């Protein structure tokens, strides 16, 4: 018989003896597991030496709700009920919540959220690394004085290397925040005529030539190639200035990769810059990925290359297509890319040392995802909601039904392309499918039901989590502004 753990329920007062109560549930795995976590927390000591390296993971759109769905999905793929699963970064010892709003927007855009993490201040909707004097989309308000100093510039000034990796276009909002200044995130291949600022792809090439960006891997090949020119994998260029920035990068000494084979042939020598452009636009969803590296593989290559610099590095890694899956209302692809993020974090953690590398895993914003109840344990997170088994653990094999007598999915969206409201004349009429089977709902192509009709599901303004480990990670605690992330990273690499 296991002896019950004793809990002190009364403290010593005026010389009286301590009263102790036997805890009857002390042998429960829930209890013993929690005791083990408690002991781990009691033994935890912050690391306060200077960080040599910083890796910032941004699961684009991976707010607390989306992360919950990824956790359950990953667990169920591993043969568990799912809810009890722990993602690699969920084991990190320090945690905070970040407020994601922009200076002029309650519900944020990815450009200024990524900007806040790279500059330490919040900024306006759709701008990147510009101060509040600019007007979004108005080139006349751009000025050199309005440009914000970037963490990558600080790192470069310390002799560190810099990398940006993404499954989105490398010129897209989040990866661009590592190296660009723009009043409009959409000027990826061209800026308005007469504008004082360069387009984003052009600025990225400048950063590589200047030695302030050593690794850039993602999608977006079309933004580097002239109109009327077709390159790898039948990519049609979009640039109006006639320049081929891929050829210019190669002429400046950069290595170039566009598929699995050329990626495998890269020299990870820490000296030769790397430009990887694996799709014309965004890289493929993990569900559909062929012929191009995974996020974990790109992360590993970047770390191997950058770590050759003894002064260290700053690397930002974005799982960009979590966001796109949510926008599309396609939960399966959202979660597959979420698992790819978890794999990339696990890879980075295995390749680095907590004593010298600060790893942060966060998101730029959440989405309008929602969870419908009440579902029994193990109900497929992308599928239909099963009833709770009052006598057991796993769900009953009986579907929950809504008031209209029809089943419903575990997860859905408050708005999006899967709206149950359909336009009939000048009216919007609500109608859910007469029948929906578990097989249909768990199909990778299924579009989750939504309420409000939108061409693309939207972000939401909820807080997002920050998971951290390594030097000064203990400074993440409580609820903070999103721009605070920069200040911890900057402190970690500059503290004496």
GIFENQUI-V930423 format. One line per field, one symbol per residue. phi: phi as a letter, one per 30 degrees, with the letter a starting at -180 (. if undefined). burial: I if it has 24 or more other C-alpha atoms within 12 Angstrom, else O. A space follows every 50 residues. Layout:
phi: ???
burial: ???
//
This chain:
phi: .ddddccdcbcdbhidddcbcdcdcdddeedddddddeddddddbdcbdd ddbbbcccdeicddddddddedddddddicdjdddbdedddddbbbccdc dcdbbdcdcdddddeddcbjbdbdeicbhbddddceicddcdaddddcdc eddddddcidcbbbbacdedcdedddddbcbadbddddcaceeiddcddd dddddeddddicbcbbblcjeddcbdeiccbehhdcdcdccidcdddddd ddjddbbbaedddddddccicdebbcbcadcdddeeecdbibdddddddd dddedddddddjabbcbccdceddddedicdededddddddedddddddd cbcedbbdcbbbbdaccddbbcbccdeieddccddcddcdcbcdeddbdd bdddicdbddbabdakdceddcdbiccccdacedbbcddddcdecdcddb cddbdbecdbcddbdbcbajeiddddaicbddddeeddddddccdc
burial: OOOOOOOOOOOOOOOOOOOOOOOOOOOOOOOOOOOOOOOOOOOOOOIIOI IIIIIIIIIIIIIIIIIIIIIIIIIIOOOOOIIOIIIIIIOIIIIIIIII IIIOOOIIIIIIIIIIIIIIIIIIIIIIIIIIOIIIIOIOIIIOOIIIII IIIIIIOOIIIIIIIIIIIIIIIIIIIIIIIIIIIIIIIIIOOOOOIIII IIIIIOIIIOIIIIIIIIIIIIIIIIOOOOIOOOIOIIIIOOIIIIOIIO OOOIIIIIIOOOIOOIIIOIIIIIIIIIIIIIIIIIIOOOOIIIIIIIII IIIIIIIOIOIIIIIIIIIIIIIIIIIIIIIIIIIIIIIIIIIIIIIIIO IIOIIIIIIIIIIIIIIIIIIIIOIIIIIIIIIIIIIOOOOOOOIOOOII OOOOOOIIIIIIIIIIIIIIOOOOOOOOOOOIOOOIOIOOIIOIOIIIII IIIIOIIIIIIIIIIIIIIIIIIIIIOOOIIIIIIIIIIIIIIIOO
//
